[in-house]
Amino acid sequence: MGTTLHSLSPNPGATKKPKRVGRGRGSGTGKTSGRGMKGQKARSGHHMAAPGFEGGQMPLIKRLPKRGFKNPFRTEAHPINVNLLAERFDAGLVDIEMLRASGLVPKGAKIVKVLGHGDVDKALNVKAHRFSKSAIAKIEAAGGTITIVPWKAGKVAAEAASTEAVAE
């Protein structure tokens, strides 16, 4: 007969009974329940000190000097190489929406930059925010064209789109 749920049991030694603390001196873990005498680690609710806390000594992160500068207005471009464009697309138009649909550009990428790694053997008409010089040379050498799509952040982009629609 096959195994049934009620006949299952763990292997011998696989399970242990939980340690019962604070149950009298004879148990071996009575009185202080295995926490020793006083101190931070003996207190209830104690979960060790916060990360970086060194017992009151000035933490290392605060002892070291500040260095450098973080630009709060930095915009990071998502790179795409021309060889990927040549592999994934047939000759013709390749725009940012097509790149997103094919999975080459994630949804969160605000700026797309085409780089010149690899070779292009098709006439691609590529629309992106930025291009490297080598990418421009390779796309145009294959008979394609490049179109730089202007990029503006946030509210400005919405206003620019509405003014372009009115102008057309």
C-alpha positions as CSV (number, residue, x, y, z in Angstrom):
1,M,0.0,0.0,0.0
2,G,1.2,3.5,-0.8
3,T,2.2,6.3,1.6
4,T,-0.6,8.2,3.1
5,L,-0.5,11.5,5.0
6,H,-1.3,10.0,8.4
7,S,1.6,7.5,8.1
8,L,4.3,10.1,7.4
9,S,6.8,10.9,10.1
10,P,10.2,12.7,10.1
11,N,13.4,10.7,10.2
12,P,14.8,9.9,13.6
13,G,16.9,12.8,14.9
14,A,15.5,15.2,12.4
15,T,13.3,17.1,14.9
16,K,14.3,18.3,18.4
17,K,12.1,19.4,21.3
18,P,12.4,23.2,21.8
19,K,14.6,24.4,24.7
20,R,12.3,25.3,27.7
21,V,14.0,28.2,29.4
22,G,13.1,29.7,32.8
23,R,11.7,26.5,34.3
24,G,13.8,26.2,37.5
25,R,17.5,25.5,38.4
26,G,17.2,21.8,37.8
27,S,16.5,22.3,34.1
28,G,19.9,23.9,33.4
29,T,18.4,27.0,31.9
30,G,16.5,28.4,34.9
31,K,16.8,31.8,36.6
32,T,18.5,33.9,33.8
33,S,17.3,31.5,31.1
34,G,20.7,31.1,29.5
35,R,21.2,34.8,28.9
36,G,23.9,35.4,31.6
37,M,24.0,38.2,34.1
38,K,22.5,41.6,33.1
39,G,23.8,43.7,30.1
40,Q,22.2,44.6,26.8
41,K,22.0,41.0,25.6
42,A,20.1,39.9,28.7
43,R,17.3,42.4,28.2
44,S,13.9,41.5,26.7
45,G,13.2,42.9,23.3
46,H,17.0,43.0,22.6
47,H,17.9,42.3,19.0
48,M,21.5,43.3,19.0
49,A,22.6,46.9,18.3
50,A,21.7,48.8,15.1
51,P,24.1,48.1,12.2
52,G,27.1,50.3,12.5
53,F,26.7,50.8,16.3
54,E,30.0,50.3,18.0
55,G,29.0,50.4,21.7
56,G,29.2,54.2,22.0
57,Q,32.5,54.5,20.2
58,M,32.4,56.8,17.2
59,P,31.3,54.5,14.3
60,L,33.7,54.0,11.4
61,I,31.4,55.5,8.9
62,K,31.4,58.8,10.9
63,R,35.2,58.7,11.5
64,L,36.0,58.7,7.8
65,P,35.9,61.9,5.8
66,K,33.2,62.7,3.3
67,R,34.4,62.5,-0.3
68,G,33.1,63.3,-3.7
69,F,29.8,64.7,-5.0
70,K,26.5,63.1,-5.9
71,N,24.8,64.9,-8.6
72,P,21.0,65.0,-7.7
73,F,20.1,65.9,-11.3
74,R,22.0,63.0,-13.0
75,T,20.3,61.3,-15.9
76,E,21.4,57.8,-16.7
77,A,21.1,56.5,-20.3
78,H,20.2,52.9,-21.0
79,P,22.8,51.5,-23.6
80,I,21.9,49.5,-26.6
81,N,24.5,48.3,-29.1
82,V,24.0,48.4,-32.8
83,N,24.7,44.6,-33.2
84,L,21.5,43.9,-31.1
85,L,19.5,46.2,-33.3
86,A,20.8,44.4,-36.4
87,E,19.9,41.0,-34.8
88,R,16.4,41.8,-33.6
89,F,15.0,44.1,-36.3
90,D,14.6,43.9,-40.1
91,A,15.6,46.9,-42.2
92,G,13.3,49.9,-41.6
93,L,12.2,52.0,-38.6
94,V,13.4,51.2,-35.1
95,D,12.0,53.5,-32.4
96,I,12.1,53.5,-28.6
97,E,8.6,51.9,-28.3
98,M,9.7,49.0,-30.6
99,L,12.8,48.6,-28.4
100,R,10.6,48.5,-25.3
101,A,8.2,46.0,-26.9
102,S,11.1,43.7,-27.8
103,G,12.5,43.7,-24.3
104,L,15.8,45.5,-25.1
105,V,14.8,48.6,-23.1
106,P,13.1,48.4,-19.7
107,K,10.0,50.4,-18.9
108,G,11.9,52.5,-16.3
109,A,14.6,53.7,-18.8
110,K,14.1,57.4,-19.5
111,I,17.0,57.9,-21.9
112,V,18.1,55.4,-24.6
113,K,21.6,55.7,-26.0
114,V,22.7,53.6,-29.1
115,L,26.4,52.5,-28.9
116,G,28.6,51.3,-31.7
117,H,29.6,47.8,-30.6
118,G,29.2,45.2,-33.3
119,D,28.3,45.4,-37.0
120,V,25.2,46.5,-38.9
121,D,24.3,45.0,-42.3
122,K,20.8,46.4,-42.7
123,A,19.5,49.9,-43.5
124,L,18.0,50.8,-40.1
125,N,16.2,54.1,-39.4
126,V,16.9,54.4,-35.7
127,K,15.1,56.9,-33.4
128,A,16.7,57.3,-29.9
129,H,17.7,60.0,-27.5
130,R,21.5,59.7,-27.9
131,F,24.0,58.1,-30.3
132,S,27.7,57.5,-30.0
133,K,29.9,58.7,-32.9
134,S,30.8,55.1,-33.9
135,A,27.1,54.1,-33.8
136,I,26.2,57.0,-36.2
137,A,29.0,56.0,-38.5
138,K,28.0,52.3,-38.6
139,I,24.3,52.9,-39.1
140,E,24.9,55.4,-41.9
141,A,27.5,53.2,-43.5
142,A,24.9,50.4,-43.8
143,G,22.5,52.9,-45.5
144,G,20.4,53.7,-42.5
145,T,19.5,57.0,-40.8
146,I,19.5,58.3,-37.2
147,T,16.9,60.6,-35.6
148,I,17.6,62.2,-32.3
149,V,14.5,62.3,-30.2
150,P,14.5,65.2,-27.7
151,W,14.3,64.2,-24.1
152,K,12.7,66.3,-21.4
153,A,12.0,65.3,-17.8
154,G,8.6,65.2,-16.1
155,K,6.2,68.1,-16.5
156,V,8.3,69.7,-19.2
157,A,7.9,66.6,-21.4
158,A,4.1,66.7,-21.1
159,E,4.1,70.4,-22.1
160,A,6.5,69.8,-25.0
161,A,4.3,67.0,-26.3
162,S,1.2,69.2,-26.1
163,T,2.9,72.1,-28.0
164,E,4.2,69.7,-30.7
165,A,0.7,68.3,-31.2
166,V,-0.7,71.8,-31.6
167,A,2.1,72.8,-34.0
168,E,1.2,69.9,-36.3
